[in-house]
Structure formats: structure tokens, C-alpha cells
Amino acid sequence: MKKRTRFLPNIDPRIYLIFGIIFLLSLAFLAYQYFRHVDCENANFYIHADEYIVNKVVEFNDNTQGAASWEWDFGDNTPTDRRQRTLHYYKKPGEYIVKLKINGNCIHEKLVTITNISQQNGYLPVIMAPDVATVGDPVYFNAEKEDGESWEWSFGETGSTDALQKSPVYRFKTTGDKKITLIVNGDVEHTAVKTLYVAPKTIRAKQKIDIKSYEFENPHSAFSLPPGEAQKDPLVDMLQYIPVSPKTKTRKDSVIAAKKVPEVSNEQFQMMLNQVAVQSKTKDDFKEYLCGRYDIPVVVNDKKLMSFEQFCQEIAGKKIKITALRINKDPKNFIQNINIHYKVKKWMIWMEN
């Protein structure tokens, strides 16, 4: 009889075991890399401070999905910080490039400018004006500066000096962001700057009253009673036997302090919008910042104008990257309008929506 040919040679079973272990370790490594993978283009970190001046605390925080490790380089030769959220302050004024390395491979940079001058210290003039204006309406400006004698205002439309008074009034002729500058006593090095958004004027048609459908009052003669002798009302006798509770002392209404609107920075607002895109937040989460008004105007990519509610519906469920964001607030800190530039990822390409 012929012997059967063996296709597999005699191999030590331990070799199969070793190959099996290597295969399982490879799968585990690939799974680990997959779950800790971060889309480097979608890093979500922000830098916030009340004032970017020397010896003031600056907050650094990262909310990137899938991030497991962080390395903060603050650009001032201080040791690397490996916390997700950290605080830092700068000892010298200047421009610092902050670098964040996520999961050891994604590196992102942001520029932080630190000064040693605060507007609150009186070095710079303080411009007092609304954040939002309407085309054609008068806008009232005022300035504060110790020892101020001369005032040079530029309202961002003519490219030259527009007013020389301390408290001028100006009417804007065009819409968009306007850069307001103020030079006091000819000190160009300490020029105050403020950005003001000029919105288009909305004209609402007045509803006409249809006089024909208006119902006039009937003459008083239609309600007169027939003549006759006056009779005593039986309720007069009944009211004499109804007990009356003693009059209570009135308590003066207490003055309720106006609720303070919480502060929100551009970076924090941008982070919340990204959460709307991934559908972990909705428009209702912005209620306290908008005074419950979801119809505030949002200018998108300098092309479209829509309400905030429509904008939230538009970005929900999409992969977005916000490239620029500016929120304008009223004196009570409520957001009045938003100007945003963002892109949507389609077929691995970032495109303006």
C-alpha cells in the first residue's frame, strides 16, 4: 500500500502557540491604536483668561474626543504640563506660542499675547460704546482717560479721523464689523481699539386696520333699564352677617437683584457649538447666554444670515471645524449676534458649507 503524503511537516506545537500569541497581541495593539486615535484636524482645546497680562492666571483646557495624554508647552521655557486642564501665568510680556501634543502625535499651536498694561489701570483709553449698532441709527460714544485733552476717533468707514470730541455721535452707513480706534493726547502707542458690529436695518410692514370690520360701541341708551321704583338690594342685609377677617399688614416688596448672566468666552462658546455638532448639546443649553432668544442673528461665512436655532439645526450631526468666531454682547452680557466661519468635512475634504 502507498503511504499518504503529509502536506504539513512535523512542527513543534509550541511554534503554533507562539504565532497565535503574536497574532493576538497584534490584534490587541491595532485595537488600542484605533480607540485612542485622534483626528488631528479636530483638536478641541481652548485658552481663556479675564485679562492676558503679566502675572494673571490663564486657563488651558482640552476636550478633544479620544485624547488620553496631553503635553502642554507654554512657550516660556517652563516645564511641560501633562494635565488635561491646567492653569499657568506668564512673568514677562510678549507673544508666546502654546503647543499641545495629544496622545504623543497630534501637535497644535495657538498664539497668546501677554501685555503688562491693563485698560483698568488707566494706561489705555477706555471706549464706551455698544457692541451692536444698526445702519442709519445714531450711536453714542464716550471715552475715559485720565488727563485726556484731545480726542481722535476713527469709526472704521472712512479710514481717517471722524470726530474730535470726547463723546461723539455717529451714524454708520454700511454693515459689518467696524474697527473703532481712539487716540488720546496724540499718544499713538496707546491706541484704544474696539470692534463694533453694524447690523442691517429691518423694516417691518405695518398691518392695516380694516375699518369696515371694526365693531363700534353701542350707544348708552341700548343698556338703559325701564323706568320704575328703586328696590333694595337683598345682598345689603346679607353682607352684615358675613364675618370679615382682620386686615393683614402689607409687606413691602423686596427688591430682587437682577440675575447675573454667566460669562462665556469665545473658546468656551466654540466648544459648546462643537458639542451641538456631535449632538451632545442643543440650543436649549445656550438659553442663559441668549436671554431665551433663539432668533438672534448668526452671520455664517459672511454669506448667509440665519437665526441661532436654524444654525444649530444646520450643524447638528455634521463634522465641523470652526475657523473664526465672534460673539457680540449687550451691556447686560447677553449675546446679541454671532459671526462665525466654519467648514464641514465631506469625503475627507474640509469645505465651506
C-alpha positions as CSV (number, residue, x, y, z in Angstrom):
1,M,0.0,0.0,0.0
2,K,1.1,3.5,-0.8
3,K,1.8,5.8,2.1
4,R,-0.2,9.0,2.3
5,T,1.7,12.1,1.7
6,R,1.6,14.6,4.6
7,F,1.2,18.2,3.5
8,L,2.2,19.6,6.9
9,P,5.6,18.7,8.2
10,N,6.1,17.8,11.8
11,I,6.3,21.2,13.6
12,D,6.6,21.7,17.3
13,P,3.1,22.7,18.7
14,R,4.9,25.4,20.7
15,I,5.6,27.2,17.4
16,Y,1.9,27.4,16.6
17,L,1.3,28.7,20.1
18,I,3.9,31.4,19.7
19,F,2.4,32.5,16.4
20,G,-1.0,32.5,17.9
21,I,0.2,34.7,20.8
22,I,1.9,37.1,18.4
23,F,-1.3,37.3,16.3
24,L,-3.5,38.1,19.3
25,L,-1.0,40.7,20.5
26,S,-1.1,42.3,17.1
27,L,-4.9,42.5,17.2
28,A,-4.8,44.0,20.6
29,F,-2.3,46.6,19.6
30,L,-4.3,47.6,16.5
31,A,-7.5,47.9,18.6
32,Y,-5.6,50.0,21.1
33,Q,-4.4,52.3,18.3
34,Y,-7.8,52.5,16.8
35,F,-9.6,53.5,20.0
36,R,-7.0,56.1,21.0
37,H,-6.8,57.6,17.5
38,V,-7.4,61.3,17.4
39,D,-8.3,63.2,14.2
40,C,-5.5,65.8,14.4
41,E,-7.5,68.3,12.5
42,N,-10.3,68.2,15.1
43,A,-8.5,69.1,18.3
44,N,-10.8,70.9,20.6
45,F,-8.9,72.9,23.2
46,Y,-9.2,76.5,24.4
47,I,-7.3,79.2,26.3
48,H,-9.1,81.6,28.5
49,A,-8.3,84.5,30.8
50,D,-10.1,87.5,32.1
51,E,-7.1,89.7,31.1
52,Y,-4.0,88.5,29.2
53,I,-1.5,90.5,31.3
54,V,1.6,89.6,33.3
55,N,1.1,87.5,36.5
56,K,-2.6,86.9,35.7
57,V,-3.8,83.3,35.6
58,V,-4.6,81.8,32.2
59,E,-6.7,78.6,31.9
60,F,-5.8,75.9,29.4
61,N,-8.3,73.0,28.8
62,D,-8.6,70.3,26.2
63,N,-11.8,68.4,25.3
64,T,-10.7,66.5,22.2
65,Q,-12.5,63.2,21.7
66,G,-10.3,60.2,22.2
67,A,-7.5,62.1,23.9
68,A,-5.7,60.1,26.6
69,S,-2.5,62.1,27.2
70,W,-1.5,65.8,27.0
71,E,1.7,67.7,26.9
72,W,1.4,71.5,27.3
73,D,4.3,73.7,26.2
74,F,3.6,77.2,27.2
75,G,6.4,78.8,25.2
76,D,8.1,80.4,28.1
77,N,10.7,77.7,28.8
78,T,8.7,76.4,31.8
79,P,8.4,72.6,32.4
80,T,5.9,70.6,30.3
81,D,2.5,70.2,32.0
82,R,0.7,66.8,31.4
83,R,-2.7,67.6,32.8
84,Q,-5.9,67.8,30.7
85,R,-6.8,71.1,32.4
86,T,-4.2,73.4,33.9
87,L,-3.5,76.9,34.9
88,H,-0.5,79.0,34.1
89,Y,0.7,82.6,34.3
90,Y,3.4,84.5,32.4
91,K,6.1,86.6,34.2
92,K,7.0,88.7,31.2
93,P,5.0,90.4,28.4
94,G,5.3,89.2,24.8
95,E,3.9,86.7,22.3
96,Y,4.0,83.1,23.3
97,I,3.3,80.1,21.0
98,V,1.4,77.5,23.1
99,K,1.9,73.9,21.9
100,L,-0.4,71.0,22.8
101,K,0.7,67.4,22.0
102,I,-2.3,65.0,22.2
103,N,-1.6,61.2,22.5
104,G,2.0,61.8,21.7
105,N,1.5,62.6,18.0
106,C,-1.0,65.4,17.3
107,I,0.6,68.8,17.8
108,H,-1.5,72.0,17.8
109,E,-0.4,75.6,18.3
110,K,-2.1,78.8,19.4
111,L,-0.6,82.3,19.9
112,V,-1.1,84.1,23.2
113,T,-0.2,87.7,23.6
114,I,0.6,88.9,27.1
115,T,0.9,92.6,28.0
116,N,1.9,94.5,31.1
117,I,-0.8,97.1,30.6
118,S,-4.4,96.7,31.6
119,Q,-7.2,99.0,30.5
120,Q,-8.4,99.0,34.1
121,N,-5.1,100.6,35.2
122,G,-5.7,103.8,33.3
123,Y,-2.8,103.4,30.7
124,L,-5.2,102.9,27.8
125,P,-8.2,105.0,27.0
126,V,-11.5,103.1,27.6
127,I,-14.0,103.2,24.8
128,M,-17.6,103.1,26.0
129,A,-20.0,102.1,23.2
130,P,-22.5,99.3,22.3
131,D,-21.3,96.1,20.7
132,V,-24.0,96.2,18.1
133,A,-25.5,99.0,16.1
134,T,-27.9,99.4,13.2
135,V,-27.3,101.2,9.9
136,G,-28.5,104.7,10.0
137,D,-29.2,104.9,13.7
138,P,-27.2,107.2,16.0
139,V,-24.5,105.5,18.0
140,Y,-23.3,107.3,21.1
141,F,-19.6,107.0,22.0
142,N,-17.8,108.1,25.2
143,A,-14.3,107.8,26.4
144,E,-12.5,107.6,29.8
145,K,-8.8,108.6,30.2
146,E,-7.0,110.4,32.9
147,D,-5.7,113.8,31.9
148,G,-7.3,113.5,28.4
149,E,-7.3,116.7,26.5
150,S,-7.5,115.8,22.8
151,W,-9.5,113.0,21.2
152,E,-9.2,111.4,17.8
153,W,-11.9,109.0,16.8
154,S,-12.0,106.7,13.8
155,F,-15.1,104.7,13.2
156,G,-13.8,102.3,10.6
157,E,-15.6,103.6,7.5
158,T,-13.6,106.5,6.1
159,G,-10.0,105.4,7.1
160,S,-9.4,108.8,8.6
161,T,-10.3,110.8,11.8
162,D,-14.1,111.1,12.1
163,A,-14.5,113.1,15.3
164,L,-12.5,115.2,17.8
165,Q,-15.0,115.3,20.7
166,K,-14.8,113.2,23.8
167,S,-18.4,112.0,23.4
168,P,-19.2,111.9,19.6
169,V,-22.4,110.6,17.9
170,Y,-22.0,108.7,14.6
171,R,-24.3,107.1,12.1
172,F,-22.9,104.1,10.2
173,K,-23.6,103.9,6.5
174,T,-22.6,100.3,5.9
175,T,-23.0,96.9,7.6
176,G,-20.3,94.6,9.0
177,D,-17.6,94.7,11.6
178,K,-16.2,98.1,12.3
179,K,-12.9,98.7,14.0
180,I,-13.2,101.7,16.3
181,T,-10.0,103.4,17.3
182,L,-9.3,106.2,19.8
183,I,-6.1,108.2,20.2
184,V,-5.9,110.5,23.3
185,N,-3.4,113.4,23.6
186,G,-1.7,112.2,20.4
187,D,-0.3,109.0,22.1
188,V,-0.4,106.6,19.2
189,E,1.4,103.9,21.1
190,H,-1.6,103.5,23.5
191,T,-4.4,103.5,20.9
192,A,-7.7,102.0,22.2
193,V,-9.4,99.6,19.9
194,K,-12.9,98.2,19.9
195,T,-14.8,96.1,17.4
196,L,-18.5,97.0,16.7
197,Y,-20.9,95.1,14.5
198,V,-23.3,97.1,12.4
199,A,-26.4,95.1,11.5
200,P,-28.7,95.9,8.6
201,K,-31.9,97.8,9.3
202,T,-35.0,95.7,9.3
203,I,-38.2,97.3,8.1
204,R,-41.5,95.8,9.2
205,A,-44.6,96.5,7.3
206,K,-47.4,97.9,9.4
207,Q,-50.6,96.0,9.5
208,K,-53.5,97.9,8.0
209,I,-56.7,98.2,10.1
210,D,-59.9,97.3,8.3
211,I,-62.3,100.0,9.5
212,K,-65.2,98.2,7.9
213,S,-64.7,95.2,10.2
214,Y,-64.3,97.3,13.4
215,E,-67.2,97.0,15.8
216,F,-68.1,100.3,17.4
217,E,-69.6,100.6,20.8
218,N,-73.4,100.7,21.2
219,P,-75.0,103.9,22.5
220,H,-75.7,104.1,26.2
221,S,-79.4,104.1,25.5
222,A,-79.2,100.5,24.5
223,F,-78.3,99.5,28.0
224,S,-80.8,101.7,29.9
225,L,-83.3,100.0,32.2
226,P,-87.1,100.6,32.1
227,P,-88.4,103.2,34.5
228,G,-89.8,102.1,37.9
229,E,-89.4,102.3,41.7
230,A,-86.0,101.6,43.1
231,Q,-85.8,98.4,45.2
232,K,-83.4,97.5,48.0
233,D,-80.8,95.0,47.1
234,P,-81.1,91.9,49.3
235,L,-77.4,91.5,49.4
236,V,-77.1,94.6,51.6
237,D,-78.7,92.7,54.5
238,M,-76.7,89.5,53.9
239,L,-73.4,91.2,53.9
240,Q,-74.0,92.4,57.5
241,Y,-73.7,88.8,58.8
242,I,-70.6,87.7,56.8
243,P,-67.5,87.7,59.1
244,V,-64.6,89.8,57.9
245,S,-61.0,88.7,58.6
246,P,-58.8,91.3,60.1
247,K,-56.7,93.3,57.8
248,T,-53.2,91.9,57.5
249,K,-50.2,94.1,57.4
250,T,-48.8,94.6,54.0
251,R,-45.2,93.6,53.5
252,K,-43.1,95.7,51.2
253,D,-41.9,94.0,48.1
254,S,-38.3,93.1,48.4
255,V,-36.1,94.2,45.6
256,I,-34.8,91.2,43.8
257,A,-31.4,91.6,42.4
258,A,-31.1,91.1,38.7
259,K,-29.7,87.7,37.8
260,K,-26.2,88.0,36.6
261,V,-25.6,86.4,33.2
262,P,-22.8,83.9,33.4
263,E,-19.6,84.8,31.5
264,V,-18.7,82.8,28.4
265,S,-15.6,83.2,26.3
266,N,-15.3,82.7,22.5
267,E,-13.3,79.4,23.2
268,Q,-16.0,78.1,25.5
269,F,-18.8,79.0,23.2
270,Q,-16.9,77.4,20.3
271,M,-16.6,74.2,22.4
272,M,-20.3,74.2,23.0
273,L,-21.1,74.6,19.3
274,N,-18.8,71.6,18.6
275,Q,-20.9,69.6,21.1
276,V,-24.1,70.7,19.2
277,A,-22.5,69.3,16.1
278,V,-21.9,65.9,17.8
279,Q,-25.4,66.1,19.2
280,S,-24.4,66.1,22.9
281,K,-25.9,69.6,23.3
282,T,-28.9,71.5,21.9
283,K,-29.9,75.1,21.5
284,D,-31.6,74.9,25.0
285,D,-28.1,74.7,26.6
286,F,-27.5,78.3,25.4
287,K,-30.6,79.7,27.0
288,E,-28.9,81.6,29.8
289,Y,-26.5,83.3,27.4
290,L,-29.2,84.3,24.9
291,C,-31.8,85.5,27.4
292,G,-34.0,82.7,26.0
293,R,-34.0,84.3,22.5
294,Y,-33.1,81.7,19.9
295,D,-33.8,84.1,17.0
296,I,-30.7,86.2,17.4
297,P,-28.9,86.7,14.0
298,V,-26.0,84.5,13.0
299,V,-23.8,85.5,10.1
300,V,-22.3,82.4,8.6
301,N,-19.1,82.6,6.4
302,D,-20.1,86.2,5.5
303,K,-22.7,84.7,3.1
304,K,-25.8,83.6,5.0
305,L,-27.9,85.1,7.7
306,M,-30.0,82.9,9.9
307,S,-31.3,82.6,13.4
308,F,-29.4,80.7,16.1
309,E,-32.0,78.0,16.2
310,Q,-31.6,77.4,12.4
311,F,-27.8,77.4,12.8
312,C,-28.0,74.7,15.5
313,Q,-30.2,72.6,13.2
314,E,-27.8,73.1,10.3
315,I,-24.6,71.8,12.1
316,A,-26.2,69.0,14.2
317,G,-24.8,65.6,13.1
318,K,-22.1,67.1,11.0
319,K,-18.3,67.1,11.3
320,I,-17.4,70.8,11.6
321,K,-14.3,72.8,12.1
322,I,-14.8,76.4,13.3
323,T,-12.1,78.7,11.9
324,A,-13.3,82.0,13.3
325,L,-15.9,83.0,15.9
326,R,-17.0,86.4,17.3
327,I,-19.9,86.9,19.7
328,N,-21.3,90.3,20.5
329,K,-22.9,91.1,23.8
330,D,-25.1,93.9,25.2
331,P,-24.3,95.7,28.5
332,K,-26.1,93.0,30.5
333,N,-23.8,90.4,29.0
334,F,-26.5,88.7,26.8
335,I,-25.4,87.6,23.4
336,Q,-26.9,89.8,20.7
337,N,-25.4,88.3,17.5
338,I,-22.8,85.9,16.3
339,N,-20.4,86.0,13.4
340,I,-18.9,82.6,12.5
341,H,-16.7,80.9,9.9
342,Y,-16.7,77.1,9.7
343,K,-16.1,74.2,7.4
344,V,-17.7,70.8,7.0
345,K,-15.8,67.6,6.3
346,K,-17.1,65.9,3.2
347,W,-15.4,63.0,1.6
348,M,-12.2,63.6,3.6
349,I,-12.1,67.2,2.5
350,W,-12.9,70.3,4.5
351,M,-15.3,72.5,2.6
352,E,-17.3,75.7,3.5
353,N,-20.9,74.8,3.9
